[in-house]
Amino acid sequence: MKDCKKQQAQAAEASAQVAATAERLEAALNAQRDRAARNELVQRTLVPLQQEVDKISMLLLGMQDAAPVGLSQK
């Protein structure tokens, strides 16, 4: 009888540990999904914006190169 109760207690503890591990894994998976969603948002928004900034910079550099010598120093 004592062995049966001991085994039941061990089974309950193991079950609780499995449940806790499953919760931690689910939380980690959700965090990974959140990071992936943020990374996708960065790719869809910030990368095109950086490309536009780069284009504008190149245009400004071209205008500076084309400006008279006295104006490019300002």
Secondary structure, DSSP 8 states (H G I E B T S, - for coil): -HHHHHHHHHHHHHHHHHHHHHHHHHHHHHHHHHHHHHHHHHHHHHHHHHHHHHHHHHHHHHHHHHS-HHHHT-
